[in-house]
Amino acid sequence: AINADSQIRLQLEQLLRSTNPSSDKINTNDLPEHLQKIYLNFVNDYRHDIERYHVHQASQYMEEYRLKNFDWNIRIALHDEHLFKCRLPLVNLELELTNEKNSKNILLELDEQDLNKLIDEMMKIDQTMNNNDVLLSQ
């Protein structure tokens, strides 16, 4: 039982590390059924803390890396006839980040909902930066 418990704990830890706050889809299929509800309740109860964790992790790159370049394109994902030829627009966004030593590329594939969230967050950042500029100029 101890080995099974440690495996379940490891699965829960991996799920928590991979929890994406921009997505409501949380894959719990690998967990035993009795733990799926506990996990989902935990994530819902601590969603704010989980989101703060992910923002903190992402912000680690903010000081180290700067956006050097970006590219984007839109593609349509078509499904087969069994899904009634569903069309799903996706945006591929490639960010080139650089620091003094090297550069790294990050590729994001965003559906419409994720893209809208990204745009909203960027607008909030822009407003915050503008507010800071106004405060600094006074």
C-alpha positions as CSV (number, residue, x, y, z in Angstrom):
1,A,0.0,0.0,0.0
2,I,2.9,2.4,0.7
3,N,4.3,1.9,-2.8
4,A,0.8,2.6,-4.3
5,D,0.4,5.7,-2.1
6,S,3.8,7.0,-3.2
7,Q,2.9,6.5,-6.9
8,I,-0.4,8.3,-6.4
9,R,1.4,11.1,-4.6
10,L,3.8,11.4,-7.4
11,Q,1.0,11.5,-10.0
12,L,-0.8,14.2,-7.9
13,E,2.5,16.2,-7.7
14,Q,3.0,15.9,-11.5
15,L,-0.6,17.0,-12.2
16,L,-0.2,20.0,-9.9
17,R,3.1,21.0,-11.6
18,S,1.5,20.8,-15.0
19,T,-1.7,22.6,-14.0
20,N,-2.2,25.4,-16.5
21,P,-4.2,28.3,-15.1
22,S,-5.3,29.4,-18.6
23,S,-7.0,26.1,-19.2
24,D,-10.0,24.7,-17.4
25,K,-9.2,21.2,-18.8
26,I,-7.4,19.2,-16.2
27,N,-6.6,15.6,-17.1
28,T,-7.1,13.4,-14.1
29,N,-7.7,10.1,-16.0
30,D,-4.5,8.6,-14.6
31,L,-5.6,9.0,-11.0
32,P,-7.8,6.4,-9.2
33,E,-11.5,7.4,-9.4
34,H,-11.8,8.2,-5.7
35,L,-9.0,10.7,-5.9
36,Q,-10.2,12.5,-9.0
37,K,-12.9,14.4,-7.1
38,I,-10.5,15.3,-4.3
39,Y,-7.9,16.6,-6.8
40,L,-10.5,18.7,-8.6
41,N,-11.8,20.1,-5.4
42,F,-8.2,20.9,-4.3
43,V,-7.4,22.7,-7.6
44,N,-10.7,24.7,-7.4
45,D,-10.1,25.6,-3.8
46,Y,-6.5,26.7,-4.4
47,R,-6.8,28.0,-8.0
48,H,-5.6,31.4,-7.0
49,D,-2.5,30.0,-5.3
50,I,-1.8,27.8,-8.3
51,E,-2.2,30.7,-10.7
52,R,0.2,32.8,-8.5
53,Y,2.7,29.9,-8.6
54,H,2.6,29.8,-12.4
55,V,2.8,33.5,-12.7
56,H,5.8,33.5,-10.4
57,Q,7.5,30.7,-12.4
58,A,6.9,32.6,-15.7
59,S,8.2,35.8,-14.2
60,Q,11.5,34.2,-13.5
61,Y,12.2,34.7,-17.2
62,M,11.1,38.3,-17.1
63,E,14.3,39.6,-15.6
64,E,16.6,37.2,-17.3
65,Y,15.1,37.2,-20.8
66,R,13.8,40.0,-23.1
67,L,11.5,39.6,-26.1
68,K,13.7,40.0,-29.2
69,N,11.3,39.0,-31.9
70,F,8.0,37.3,-32.5
71,D,6.1,35.7,-35.3
72,W,2.5,34.4,-35.6
73,N,0.2,32.6,-38.0
74,I,-3.4,31.4,-38.0
75,R,-4.4,27.9,-39.1
76,I,-7.7,26.1,-39.1
77,A,-7.9,22.6,-37.6
78,L,-10.4,20.6,-39.6
79,H,-11.9,17.4,-38.2
80,D,-13.3,14.5,-40.1
81,E,-16.9,13.9,-41.2
82,H,-17.7,12.1,-37.9
83,L,-17.4,15.4,-36.1
84,F,-19.4,17.3,-38.7
85,K,-16.4,19.1,-40.2
86,C,-15.8,21.2,-37.1
87,R,-13.4,24.1,-37.8
88,L,-11.2,25.4,-35.0
89,P,-9.0,28.4,-35.6
90,L,-5.6,28.2,-33.9
91,V,-3.0,30.9,-33.5
92,N,0.7,29.8,-33.5
93,L,2.7,32.4,-31.7
94,E,6.5,32.1,-31.7
95,L,8.4,34.2,-29.2
96,E,12.2,34.7,-29.4
97,L,13.6,35.5,-26.0
98,T,17.2,36.6,-25.5
99,N,19.6,37.4,-22.7
100,E,23.3,38.2,-22.6
101,K,24.3,34.6,-23.1
102,N,21.8,32.9,-25.4
103,S,18.3,33.0,-26.9
104,K,15.4,30.6,-26.7
105,N,12.3,30.2,-28.7
106,I,8.9,29.5,-27.2
107,L,6.1,28.2,-29.4
108,L,2.5,28.7,-28.2
109,E,-0.6,27.2,-29.9
110,L,-3.6,29.2,-28.7
111,D,-7.3,28.6,-29.4
112,E,-9.7,31.6,-29.5
113,Q,-10.3,31.6,-25.7
114,D,-6.6,31.4,-24.8
115,L,-5.8,34.1,-27.3
116,N,-8.4,36.4,-25.8
117,K,-7.0,35.7,-22.3
118,L,-3.5,36.5,-23.6
119,I,-4.6,39.8,-25.2
120,D,-6.5,40.8,-22.0
121,E,-3.3,40.1,-19.9
122,M,-1.2,42.1,-22.3
123,M,-3.6,45.0,-22.1
124,K,-3.4,44.9,-18.3
125,I,0.3,44.9,-18.5
126,D,0.3,47.8,-20.9
127,Q,-2.1,49.8,-18.6
128,T,0.1,49.1,-15.6
129,M,3.2,50.2,-17.5
130,N,1.4,53.4,-18.6
131,N,0.3,54.1,-15.0
132,N,3.8,53.6,-13.8
133,D,5.1,56.0,-16.4
134,V,2.6,58.6,-15.3
135,L,3.6,58.1,-11.7
136,L,7.3,58.4,-12.5
137,S,6.8,61.6,-14.6
138,Q,5.1,63.4,-11.7
